[in-house]
Amino acid sequence: MSVLMVFRIALKALGRNKMRTALTMLGMIIGVGAVITMVALGTGAQNAIEEQIRATGTNTITVMSGNFTQGAVRMGEGSSSRLMAADAEALRSVPGVQWVAEGASTRQTLVAGNQNWQASIQGTNVDWPLIRAWPLKYGLFFTEQDVQAAAKVIVLGSNVAEMLYGAEVDPTGQNVRVRNHVFRIVGVFASKGASSGGQNQDDQAFVPYTTVQKKIQGIQHLNNITVSAVSGDQIAATTEAVKASMRVTQRLAPGEEDTFRVFTQDDIIGFATSQSSTMTDLLAGIAAVSLMVGGIGIMNIMLVSVTERTREIGLRMAIGARGRDVLMQFLVEAIVISLVGGGLGIAMGFGLAETVKWLNGWPAVIPMDSVVMAVGFAAFVGIFFGFYPARKASGLDPIEALRFE
Amino acid sequence: MRVYHMGDHEVRALRGVSLDVAPGEFVSVTGPSGSGKSTFMHIIGALDKPTSGQYILDGKDVSQLSKDELAGVRNTKIGFVFQGFNLLTRTTALDNVELPLLYNGVKKFKAAERHRRAMETLDIVGLGQRFHHMPNQLSGGQQQRVAIARALINEPSIILADEPTGNLDTRTSIEVMGIFQRLNVERGITVMLITHEMDIAEYGTRLIRFRDGRVVADQKIAHRRNAADELAALPPPEPDQIPHADTEAH
């Protein structure tokens, strides 16, 4: 018997009991729909986080000073004071590197008139706004001369400016006091929002790193160096080149442990998304249970159906159906239920995801592989849970089956 | 010979039965329950195999065939008519009649061809007008006629009717027997009728009586009943005896 004929027979049999077919499908529809919706919401959240991080630039590489050991006491990360301006200078000639910004940070109270505000003071250089693709709202960034002269100039983050001077006020040209130094405000950054770490990037102020080193902190070293690669595609190669350059300038012998740590934006994305992907997996796992229950529902109904239709099976065998014809009929019935149910479940998943997106404003993205997986799983469920009842039907003795009341 | 093993017991349902049935015969098989007539019918219907001995159908030994081969024999050579009709519910008369064609492994029929043949066969049993009716919209006699059409559609060598009038009243029984007689006389179709009612058995040409797994009588029926004549002699049916399909079971 041809495949087409098997389908025709199975479809007719399903059509003869539409209510039961529809109810059996419901289990599959809800199962697949739940998986698609959950994965969509999880992926949406993941993408949102990733996008946020990417907005800070995908091609940045950060070099942090590593830990160091004093006596037997191992100091924490970033405690080493071996990261120097010379390291940064060497990085400028590394192939693939576009911009390099030295970083020396501190936390200080800024005082303007009768207002004060404690903020993170980032010592950096003129490449910083280029690396972060960060436009200024008022004024200009400080210049190369300011860096060389360790000038007392400051660029405020939008939140700092607002706290000290109020919203929508241009404070350029005014003075703020940091410790006992008076800084001239040369610019204010546009608002950028929270960083991937969750800290408010607008709650910072920027000064030349030389100023932090010489005037505020009195230190020689840097806390970090931010490097941007020419292109995001070559980030891996550039990262390796940066590491190599660092080992040379840090005068590390082969085999000696790195005194610094290098990480890219991708590392941060990986960390942040790994949390949300765990969540997605969990949600999908719970939804998969309902898919499983749907499959067992199909098996249940098919088993009941085999018993109920014993005489029909006997008749089919009496008029010439072979065991395998009956097996195929019941198997195809189960597969049709699960595939059609799966298809409707996908539609429901899309609908639900869109509804949640619209109602709650949550990002929802339906990845194609989740759709493919759902369909594959639906077919698998049909075959797996349909086989046992189908096998049972095909093994019936036509004489017994015809006698069945 | 057919022996069943039920636990330690050995049940000899048939103990040495030897018969020849020629094409065109109308054989009535009777006997009390437990006489072996059902087992005999199952073997003739290729639903069962003899423990020993041969069953030659159309010149071919079918007693040693595999299960699948037997299914093929049932499909093409045997037409079953049952006491309980065994029509598929919620399926039109036409689809019910077409069913054996779907399982025909020798000839593949296109949908239009299946449709045409099913219509023709329904016409033979006088139900051409009711092809789109569901079984629950048909009377018992009409349902049995659909079942006969289904038995006929693959042009079998033999029609095997197992108590075909068991669920029918007298008048309808005569009608159904009339169809069997007509098919037998006009088309030369071999009919084997299993019944325990002697008056029904008398529509055949030959009577075989079973008892305790053996044939105890095998004779020509001297005074064969003629269903067509009997039907003509009966008073016309009262209107409420003919169910109207269009008003029933909706």
Chai-1 contact restraints between the chains, C-beta under 6 A:
chainA,res_idxA,chainB,res_idxB,connection_type,confidence,min_distance_angstrom,max_distance_angstrom,comment,restraint_id
A,M5,B,L102,contact,1.0,0.0,6.0,A-B,restraint_1
A,R16,B,R90,contact,1.0,0.0,6.0,A-B,restraint_2
A,L315,B,N86,contact,1.0,0.0,6.0,A-B,restraint_3
A,A318,B,F80,contact,1.0,0.0,6.0,A-B,restraint_4
A,I319,B,P100,contact,1.0,0.0,6.0,A-B,restraint_5
A,G320,B,A71,contact,1.0,0.0,6.0,A-B,restraint_6
A,G320,B,R74,contact,1.0,0.0,6.0,A-B,restraint_7
A,G320,B,N75,contact,1.0,0.0,6.0,A-B,restraint_8
A,G320,B,P100,contact,1.0,0.0,6.0,A-B,restraint_9
A,G320,B,Y103,contact,1.0,0.0,6.0,A-B,restraint_10
A,A321,B,Y103,contact,1.0,0.0,6.0,A-B,restraint_11
A,R322,B,D68,contact,1.0,0.0,6.0,A-B,restraint_12
A,R322,B,A71,contact,1.0,0.0,6.0,A-B,restraint_13
A,P398,B,L47,contact,1.0,0.0,6.0,A-B,restraint_14
A,I399,B,H42,contact,1.0,0.0,6.0,A-B,restraint_15
A,I399,B,L47,contact,1.0,0.0,6.0,A-B,restraint_16
